[in-house]
Amino acid sequence: MYNLLKHQLSNHMFTDTSNSVAFSASPVEIYDVVVVGAGPIGLATAIGLRKRGIENILVIDQTRAFRQVGQVLDLLPNGLKAIKHLDPNAYEEVKKSAINFLKNTQPHHEKSVSKAPDKTPPKTSRQWVYKNLHGQKLRSIPLDFDDWFRDYGEGRVSIFWYVLQTTLRHLLPPDKVKANHRCINVVNEPENCCVRIDCVSDTTMEANPYAYWVDRQQQNDIQSQMLDTAPQESATKSFRAKLVVAADGINSTVRKILYTDSPSHDFAKPEYSGFAAIACREIADISNNLQTEIKEKFFPDSSVVTVSNDEISTNPDCTQDTRMMLFRRQDNQLGYLLHLTLPLDVLQGKSGNSLTQLALQELKKANFPNILKQLVSVSPAATIEQRPYYIHRAVTQSAWSAGRIVLVGDAAHGMPPFMAQGANQGLEDALVIATLIAKIAESNNWDDIPTLTKAFKKYEHLRRPVMAYVQQVTLKRFPYSSDKDWQEYGKQVYCRNFDQMLEALM
């Protein structure tokens, strides 16, 4: 695999022909590591490298400016353990940011508890409740840090993607992170013992069809264009590095380049997972009767509820799996997120009223109650969104590295977000890769290709079985079917000993 990709990288130039760019091959500064992608995984990798004494690094990202995009992430015990092992200071800063995020986002009635004279009010534990179609509680998952810490030796926090990115970015020197550098090519330069990363900076952004909500992506593009106060010309630049860590997401440019014209060409782009989502995050125009009925039936004990047909959900032979997450916002507005099993062609092109009708059709198939169908029917057509979920399956034998280049996070194994493991597994990747690169640096094996290949194969050997299990569980979502399944999942994912894992890498 490496020899083929090495030949490919030496002889193939992947360029953005619309810009007609050319890149100089003259030797320039060579970084020890360039990380492609300044999302949380790329930044965490860079923080871990600096913590281990590797300062000659750079993080580049295609975004023209760091702005408030993304959704809420759940950092679970395995992800927090990874951050703590990467850098204890980063762990504390992320926890602090998550606490502030929680204070500003939880519903008003949960922010404070009135005190009776001379009495300490009992603590109310926040729960994510799972209910059947009749509003009967099936099970619940605690949301408080301490509850998870008690069970798994580490807690759980929720944090906005942009807040996490900003927290991690501020832990790096400003000159180590460069925005507006979209990677369009990587080229092996054996004569310089490095890889060249070609970038373009321009006024346009490529839409990511695999990782965004359709209507929200259009909105982000408009906001991105508004950042420009004057016309700009395209600019090109190249960086060189002894190692490249590709953390550029499920639509990874680096992955496409590595796999094009190789035995893994079928896996260059993510495939549709079979699952999709339809959402409306804020519905203000709800009749008092409907709002009261929904709250009494589904919200008496939690502001986040997942509703499913428990008979269908626990049937292993059933391919139709519709789940509806209901949430109550600070201002008591209601919103929902529908997870559906749909053919991709059924979803494509749907928006507004046609998307509402598709959602109602799927709810009817799954026998959802009329009050939830009524909630969907009053969704404002302008704010209803859809998103197909894509995946890079870990069970394939497509390599996660080639020579001096290694894929991490969604670039290696992106998947739907049902179990909230995308970012958490990416943080585990960051820890393993930072540890292995530190070992390479310690032995000064930057130019020993067999040693690099062996190290990255060790990373893949360690991480691929875990990812295959997590992806299987994510697509089946069986942990929610019984307490026994949930405990087994927690043991496999949350309770692993990271100290032993790192010792195995040594």
PLY file of the C-alpha trace (Angstrom):
ply
format ascii 1.0
element vertex 506
property float x
property float y
property float z
element edge 505
property int vertex1
property int vertex2
end_header
0.00 0.00 0.00
2.72 2.49 0.95
4.84 1.87 -2.18
1.84 2.49 -4.41
0.83 5.63 -2.55
4.43 6.82 -2.43
4.59 6.52 -6.22
1.25 8.29 -6.50
2.28 11.18 -4.24
5.55 11.58 -6.12
3.95 11.78 -9.56
0.40 13.03 -9.10
-0.54 16.67 -8.58
-4.07 17.28 -7.31
-4.88 20.91 -8.04
-7.78 23.28 -7.97
-7.87 23.99 -11.69
-10.35 26.82 -11.23
-7.56 28.86 -9.66
-4.83 27.75 -12.09
-2.27 27.71 -9.32
1.38 26.69 -9.42
3.59 25.86 -6.47
7.27 26.39 -5.98
9.38 23.31 -5.30
12.29 25.24 -3.79
13.26 24.08 -0.29
11.77 26.12 2.54
11.26 25.62 6.25
10.35 22.03 7.10
8.07 21.54 10.08
8.24 18.40 12.14
4.45 18.04 11.92
1.75 19.85 9.99
-1.80 19.12 11.13
-4.42 19.64 8.43
-7.65 20.68 10.14
-8.13 23.04 13.10
-11.18 21.38 14.53
-11.03 19.96 18.07
-9.21 16.78 16.95
-6.49 18.57 15.02
-5.99 21.12 17.80
-5.91 18.41 20.48
-3.24 16.57 18.48
-1.14 19.73 18.30
-1.57 20.37 22.04
-0.49 16.80 22.78
2.60 17.18 20.58
3.65 20.43 22.27
3.10 18.87 25.69
5.59 16.18 24.62
8.20 18.72 23.59
7.52 18.94 19.84
7.35 22.68 19.11
8.09 22.79 15.38
4.48 22.24 14.35
1.74 24.02 12.44
-2.04 23.63 12.21
-3.78 24.81 9.03
-7.48 25.04 8.28
-9.62 26.03 5.31
-11.97 28.28 7.27
-11.38 31.94 6.44
-12.15 32.99 10.01
-12.90 31.12 13.22
-16.57 31.80 13.86
-19.50 30.31 15.73
-20.42 27.21 13.75
-21.13 23.63 14.75
-23.42 22.03 17.28
-23.30 20.80 20.86
-20.87 17.96 21.55
-21.02 15.49 24.40
-17.54 14.77 25.74
-17.86 11.36 27.38
-15.50 9.52 29.75
-13.24 8.11 27.04
-12.89 11.51 25.33
-12.19 13.32 28.59
-9.66 10.66 29.58
-7.93 11.21 26.25
-7.78 14.99 26.78
-6.43 14.53 30.31
-3.67 12.24 29.03
-2.89 14.63 26.18
-2.51 17.61 28.52
-3.97 17.95 32.04
-4.17 21.73 31.60
-6.29 21.31 28.46
-8.56 18.99 30.41
-9.13 21.61 33.12
-9.74 24.39 30.58
-12.27 22.27 28.65
-14.11 21.40 31.86
-14.22 25.07 32.83
-15.60 26.06 29.42
-18.20 23.28 29.58
-19.40 24.43 33.01
-19.85 27.97 31.71
-21.68 26.62 28.66
-24.05 24.66 30.90
-24.82 27.70 33.03
-25.82 29.68 29.96
-27.90 27.02 28.20
-29.94 24.97 30.65
-33.59 25.95 31.11
-34.26 28.71 33.64
-36.20 26.47 35.98
-33.20 24.14 36.27
-30.68 26.90 37.02
-31.68 27.42 40.60
-33.53 25.70 43.37
-35.34 27.82 45.96
-34.02 27.26 49.45
-36.24 26.48 52.39
-35.11 28.13 55.64
-32.13 26.35 57.24
-32.35 23.49 54.73
-30.13 22.47 51.85
-32.24 21.71 48.79
-31.83 18.22 47.36
-29.77 18.08 44.21
-31.82 17.37 41.09
-29.90 15.12 38.74
-30.34 15.98 35.08
-31.48 13.07 32.95
-31.83 12.19 29.28
-35.04 10.16 29.33
-36.09 7.49 26.84
-39.82 6.93 26.45
-42.12 4.83 24.36
-44.91 6.19 22.19
-47.27 6.28 25.17
-44.95 8.51 27.20
-43.91 5.67 29.51
-40.33 5.87 30.72
-38.15 3.07 29.40
-34.83 4.14 30.89
-32.75 7.23 31.49
-29.15 8.30 31.21
-27.73 10.79 33.74
-26.26 13.99 32.34
-24.32 15.24 35.35
-20.53 14.95 35.52
-20.48 13.33 38.95
-22.88 10.54 37.99
-20.68 9.47 35.10
-17.51 9.86 37.15
-18.91 7.52 39.78
-19.68 4.83 37.20
-16.73 5.17 34.82
-13.92 6.98 36.62
-14.44 10.07 34.49
-17.29 12.47 33.88
-19.40 13.77 31.04
-19.81 17.35 29.81
-21.65 19.09 26.99
-20.00 21.90 25.09
-20.64 23.86 21.92
-18.29 22.76 19.09
-17.04 26.32 18.58
-16.42 26.79 22.32
-14.37 23.59 22.43
-12.44 24.64 19.33
-11.79 28.11 20.78
-10.71 26.72 24.16
-8.19 24.39 22.53
-7.01 26.98 20.01
-6.19 29.44 22.78
-3.90 26.84 24.35
-1.65 27.09 21.30
0.53 30.06 20.33
-1.35 32.14 17.72
1.39 31.63 15.11
0.88 27.84 15.30
-2.64 27.97 13.83
-3.32 29.42 10.38
-6.82 29.92 9.00
-7.69 30.44 5.32
-5.31 27.73 4.12
-7.35 25.13 2.25
-5.27 22.05 1.49
-5.69 21.04 -2.15
-2.72 18.69 -2.59
-0.07 16.69 -0.77
3.07 15.65 -2.60
5.83 13.38 -1.41
9.27 14.98 -1.71
11.78 12.22 -0.91
14.65 14.45 -2.00
13.76 16.79 0.89
12.71 13.99 3.28
9.29 15.56 3.66
5.78 15.99 2.32
4.69 19.22 0.63
1.22 20.51 1.49
-0.18 22.85 -1.14
-2.80 25.32 0.03
-4.99 27.99 -1.48
-6.50 31.01 0.23
-9.44 32.55 -1.60
-12.88 34.07 -1.27
-14.82 30.87 -1.91
-15.42 27.88 0.33
-16.18 24.39 -0.86
-19.45 23.13 0.58
-19.15 19.92 2.57
-22.01 17.66 1.45
-21.24 15.05 4.09
-21.20 16.91 7.40
-23.72 19.73 7.38
-27.41 20.41 7.61
-28.51 21.39 4.12
-30.19 24.73 4.82
-27.70 25.64 7.55
-24.80 25.15 5.16
-26.34 27.70 2.81
-26.67 30.11 5.73
-23.05 29.55 6.73
-21.90 30.23 3.18
-23.77 33.57 3.22
-22.21 34.49 6.56
-18.80 33.49 5.23
-19.18 35.73 2.20
-20.17 38.65 4.45
-16.80 38.42 6.19
-15.19 39.89 3.09
-15.17 43.68 3.16
-13.32 43.97 -0.14
-12.61 41.72 -3.13
-9.71 39.35 -2.59
-7.48 37.51 -5.03
-6.59 33.86 -4.65
-3.27 33.23 -2.99
-1.26 30.04 -2.89
1.28 28.72 -0.46
3.06 25.49 0.32
4.24 24.06 3.62
6.60 21.16 4.13
6.57 18.68 6.98
8.28 15.52 8.04
4.86 14.18 9.08
1.32 15.18 8.14
-1.63 14.47 10.43
-4.86 14.72 8.43
-7.66 15.82 10.78
-9.70 17.45 8.02
-13.01 15.73 8.66
-15.23 13.21 6.94
-14.85 15.02 3.60
-11.08 14.86 3.99
-9.09 16.21 1.05
-6.01 14.33 2.18
-7.91 11.04 2.26
-9.17 11.61 -1.30
-5.64 12.26 -2.51
-4.21 9.19 -0.78
-6.90 6.84 -2.07
-7.30 8.13 -5.64
-5.81 5.69 -8.17
-5.07 3.20 -5.41
-6.67 -0.13 -4.36
-8.69 1.91 -1.83
-10.16 4.31 -4.41
-13.70 3.12 -3.58
-13.22 4.45 -0.05
-11.90 7.89 -0.98
-15.28 9.49 -0.24
-17.66 8.62 2.59
-20.65 6.40 1.87
-24.22 7.00 2.93
-24.92 5.18 6.20
-28.62 4.52 5.53
-29.60 6.98 8.26
-30.66 10.59 8.02
-32.07 13.33 10.20
-34.83 15.90 9.87
-34.91 18.65 12.44
-36.65 21.82 13.47
-34.83 23.40 16.39
-37.27 26.13 17.34
-41.06 26.03 17.01
-42.68 29.07 18.55
-46.17 28.95 17.05
-47.66 26.04 19.02
-51.18 26.10 20.43
-51.42 26.11 24.21
-53.35 22.85 24.20
-50.75 21.03 22.08
-47.84 22.44 24.07
-49.44 21.43 27.38
-50.23 17.92 26.14
-46.69 17.33 24.88
-45.09 18.65 28.06
-47.34 16.60 30.34
-46.78 13.41 28.38
-43.08 13.65 27.57
-41.44 16.41 29.66
-42.39 15.98 33.32
-38.89 14.93 34.38
-36.43 16.09 31.73
-35.82 18.78 29.13
-34.38 16.20 26.69
-36.45 13.16 25.72
-36.00 10.51 23.04
-39.22 8.86 21.91
-39.29 5.57 20.02
-41.51 2.61 19.31
-39.94 0.27 21.84
-41.41 -2.81 20.16
-39.73 -1.90 16.87
-36.51 -0.69 18.50
-35.91 -3.99 20.28
-36.72 -6.12 17.23
-33.38 -7.14 15.65
-35.10 -8.07 12.38
-36.70 -4.67 11.93
-34.97 -2.29 9.49
-37.30 0.62 10.23
-35.97 2.55 13.21
-37.49 5.99 13.80
-36.50 7.96 16.88
-37.56 11.45 17.82
-35.54 13.59 20.19
-37.60 16.33 21.79
-35.98 19.23 23.59
-37.23 22.20 25.53
-35.20 25.39 25.22
-34.49 28.18 27.71
-37.51 30.17 26.53
-39.64 26.99 26.72
-39.79 26.72 22.94
-39.91 23.15 21.66
-37.73 21.57 19.02
-37.15 18.10 17.65
-34.63 15.95 15.84
-35.86 12.92 13.89
-33.48 10.05 13.15
-34.75 7.96 10.26
-33.77 5.01 8.09
-34.23 6.30 4.55
-32.92 5.66 1.04
-30.78 8.62 0.08
-32.76 9.39 -3.07
-35.93 9.78 -1.00
-34.31 12.56 1.02
-32.38 14.41 -1.65
-33.95 17.62 -2.89
-36.45 17.80 -0.05
-36.90 21.08 1.80
-39.63 23.13 3.42
-43.10 21.62 3.11
-41.90 18.55 1.18
-39.52 17.78 4.03
-42.34 18.19 6.54
-44.48 15.77 4.57
-41.65 13.22 4.46
-41.23 13.47 8.24
-44.97 13.01 8.80
-44.97 10.00 6.49
-42.17 8.34 8.46
-43.85 9.08 11.80
-47.03 7.51 10.52
-45.15 4.36 9.47
-43.69 4.09 12.98
-47.11 4.62 14.64
-46.11 7.83 16.43
-48.93 9.57 18.35
-50.93 12.38 16.78
-49.57 15.05 19.13
-46.03 14.52 17.81
-47.23 14.53 14.22
-49.04 17.79 14.98
-45.80 19.22 16.34
-44.04 18.40 13.07
-46.92 19.77 11.01
-46.52 23.24 12.58
-42.77 23.35 11.89
-41.94 26.58 10.06
-41.06 25.60 6.50
-38.13 28.03 6.49
-36.42 26.43 9.49
-36.88 22.70 8.93
-33.58 21.04 7.97
-32.35 17.69 6.71
-29.04 15.89 6.92
-27.96 12.52 5.53
-25.39 10.76 7.72
-22.24 9.41 6.10
-19.58 6.98 7.24
-16.04 5.74 6.60
-16.44 2.14 7.73
-13.68 0.87 10.00
-14.29 -2.72 8.88
-12.78 -1.98 5.45
-9.10 -2.61 4.96
-8.37 0.85 3.56
-5.18 2.02 5.30
-5.26 5.01 7.62
-1.71 6.01 6.74
0.81 6.10 3.91
4.44 6.88 4.55
4.60 10.26 6.28
0.84 10.86 6.27
-1.72 9.57 8.79
-5.49 10.06 9.04
-7.23 10.73 12.36
-10.77 11.37 13.54
-13.55 11.61 10.96
-11.00 11.57 8.13
-10.27 7.96 9.10
-13.61 6.72 10.48
-16.40 9.30 10.39
-19.88 8.04 11.31
-23.38 9.14 12.40
-23.58 10.91 15.78
-26.12 8.67 17.52
-23.79 7.53 20.32
-21.87 10.83 20.48
-18.59 9.04 19.79
-17.29 10.89 16.73
-15.35 13.55 18.61
-14.55 11.26 21.53
-12.99 8.61 19.31
-11.12 11.33 17.45
-9.63 12.50 20.74
-8.46 8.94 21.37
-6.79 9.01 17.94
-5.09 12.29 18.86
-3.68 10.76 22.04
-2.33 7.66 20.31
-0.80 9.62 17.42
0.77 12.25 19.70
2.29 9.46 21.81
3.70 7.62 18.79
5.09 10.78 17.16
6.75 11.73 20.44
8.47 8.35 20.42
9.59 8.95 16.83
10.99 12.35 17.82
12.74 10.96 20.88
14.60 8.43 18.73
15.09 10.96 15.90
13.49 8.58 13.43
11.81 11.30 11.36
13.41 10.02 8.16
13.19 6.29 8.85
10.20 5.35 6.67
9.97 1.72 7.90
9.85 3.03 11.50
7.15 5.55 10.58
5.14 2.87 8.81
5.46 0.54 11.79
4.33 3.27 14.20
1.25 4.16 12.15
0.37 0.50 11.70
0.52 0.16 15.48
-1.90 3.09 15.74
-4.25 1.43 13.28
-3.95 -1.99 14.91
-4.90 -0.48 18.26
-7.68 1.80 17.09
-9.42 -0.07 14.25
-11.06 -2.84 16.38
-12.39 -0.25 18.83
-13.79 1.82 15.98
-15.35 -1.20 14.29
-17.18 -2.01 17.54
-18.27 1.60 18.12
-19.53 1.95 14.56
-21.47 -1.31 14.79
-23.11 -0.20 18.00
-23.77 3.28 16.63
-25.63 1.95 13.59
-27.60 -0.62 15.58
-28.00 1.55 18.69
-28.63 -1.57 20.72
-27.23 -0.26 24.06
-30.54 1.51 24.66
-32.52 -1.72 24.40
-31.59 -3.09 27.83
-29.59 -2.26 30.96
-27.37 -5.26 30.28
-26.46 -4.03 26.80
-25.82 -0.54 28.14
-23.50 -1.84 30.87
-21.56 -3.92 28.35
-21.20 -0.93 26.05
-19.98 1.23 28.95
-17.41 -1.39 29.85
-16.12 -1.65 26.28
-16.02 2.08 25.55
-15.82 4.09 28.78
-13.92 1.81 31.17
-10.79 1.07 29.16
-7.50 1.71 30.96
-5.67 4.42 29.02
-2.44 3.99 30.97
-2.26 0.36 29.86
-3.10 1.36 26.30
-0.23 3.87 26.20
2.16 1.37 27.74
1.33 -1.01 24.89
2.43 1.65 22.41
5.85 1.85 24.00
0 1
1 2
2 3
3 4
4 5
5 6
6 7
7 8
8 9
9 10
10 11
11 12
12 13
13 14
14 15
15 16
16 17
17 18
18 19
19 20
20 21
21 22
22 23
23 24
24 25
25 26
26 27
27 28
28 29
29 30
30 31
31 32
32 33
33 34
34 35
35 36
36 37
37 38
38 39
39 40
40 41
41 42
42 43
43 44
44 45
45 46
46 47
47 48
48 49
49 50
50 51
51 52
52 53
53 54
54 55
55 56
56 57
57 58
58 59
59 60
60 61
61 62
62 63
63 64
64 65
65 66
66 67
67 68
68 69
69 70
70 71
71 72
72 73
73 74
74 75
75 76
76 77
77 78
78 79
79 80
80 81
81 82
82 83
83 84
84 85
85 86
86 87
87 88
88 89
89 90
90 91
91 92
92 93
93 94
94 95
95 96
96 97
97 98
98 99
99 100
100 101
101 102
102 103
103 104
104 105
105 106
106 107
107 108
108 109
109 110
110 111
111 112
112 113
113 114
114 115
115 116
116 117
117 118
118 119
119 120
120 121
121 122
122 123
123 124
124 125
125 126
126 127
127 128
128 129
129 130
130 131
131 132
132 133
133 134
134 135
135 136
136 137
137 138
138 139
139 140
140 141
141 142
142 143
143 144
144 145
145 146
146 147
147 148
148 149
149 150
150 151
151 152
152 153
153 154
154 155
155 156
156 157
157 158
158 159
159 160
160 161
161 162
162 163
163 164
164 165
165 166
166 167
167 168
168 169
169 170
170 171
171 172
172 173
173 174
174 175
175 176
176 177
177 178
178 179
179 180
180 181
181 182
182 183
183 184
184 185
185 186
186 187
187 188
188 189
189 190
190 191
191 192
192 193
193 194
194 195
195 196
196 197
197 198
198 199
199 200
200 201
201 202
202 203
203 204
204 205
205 206
206 207
207 208
208 209
209 210
210 211
211 212
212 213
213 214
214 215
215 216
216 217
217 218
218 219
219 220
220 221
221 222
222 223
223 224
224 225
225 226
226 227
227 228
228 229
229 230
230 231
231 232
232 233
233 234
234 235
235 236
236 237
237 238
238 239
239 240
240 241
241 242
242 243
243 244
244 245
245 246
246 247
247 248
248 249
249 250
250 251
251 252
252 253
253 254
254 255
255 256
256 257
257 258
258 259
259 260
260 261
261 262
262 263
263 264
264 265
265 266
266 267
267 268
268 269
269 270
270 271
271 272
272 273
273 274
274 275
275 276
276 277
277 278
278 279
279 280
280 281
281 282
282 283
283 284
284 285
285 286
286 287
287 288
288 289
289 290
290 291
291 292
292 293
293 294
294 295
295 296
296 297
297 298
298 299
299 300
300 301
301 302
302 303
303 304
304 305
305 306
306 307
307 308
308 309
309 310
310 311
311 312
312 313
313 314
314 315
315 316
316 317
317 318
318 319
319 320
320 321
321 322
322 323
323 324
324 325
325 326
326 327
327 328
328 329
329 330
330 331
331 332
332 333
333 334
334 335
335 336
336 337
337 338
338 339
339 340
340 341
341 342
342 343
343 344
344 345
345 346
346 347
347 348
348 349
349 350
350 351
351 352
352 353
353 354
354 355
355 356
356 357
357 358
358 359
359 360
360 361
361 362
362 363
363 364
364 365
365 366
366 367
367 368
368 369
369 370
370 371
371 372
372 373
373 374
374 375
375 376
376 377
377 378
378 379
379 380
380 381
381 382
382 383
383 384
384 385
385 386
386 387
387 388
388 389
389 390
390 391
391 392
392 393
393 394
394 395
395 396
396 397
397 398
398 399
399 400
400 401
401 402
402 403
403 404
404 405
405 406
406 407
407 408
408 409
409 410
410 411
411 412
412 413
413 414
414 415
415 416
416 417
417 418
418 419
419 420
420 421
421 422
422 423
423 424
424 425
425 426
426 427
427 428
428 429
429 430
430 431
431 432
432 433
433 434
434 435
435 436
436 437
437 438
438 439
439 440
440 441
441 442
442 443
443 444
444 445
445 446
446 447
447 448
448 449
449 450
450 451
451 452
452 453
453 454
454 455
455 456
456 457
457 458
458 459
459 460
460 461
461 462
462 463
463 464
464 465
465 466
466 467
467 468
468 469
469 470
470 471
471 472
472 473
473 474
474 475
475 476
476 477
477 478
478 479
479 480
480 481
481 482
482 483
483 484
484 485
485 486
486 487
487 488
488 489
489 490
490 491
491 492
492 493
493 494
494 495
495 496
496 497
497 498
498 499
499 500
500 501
501 502
502 503
503 504
504 505
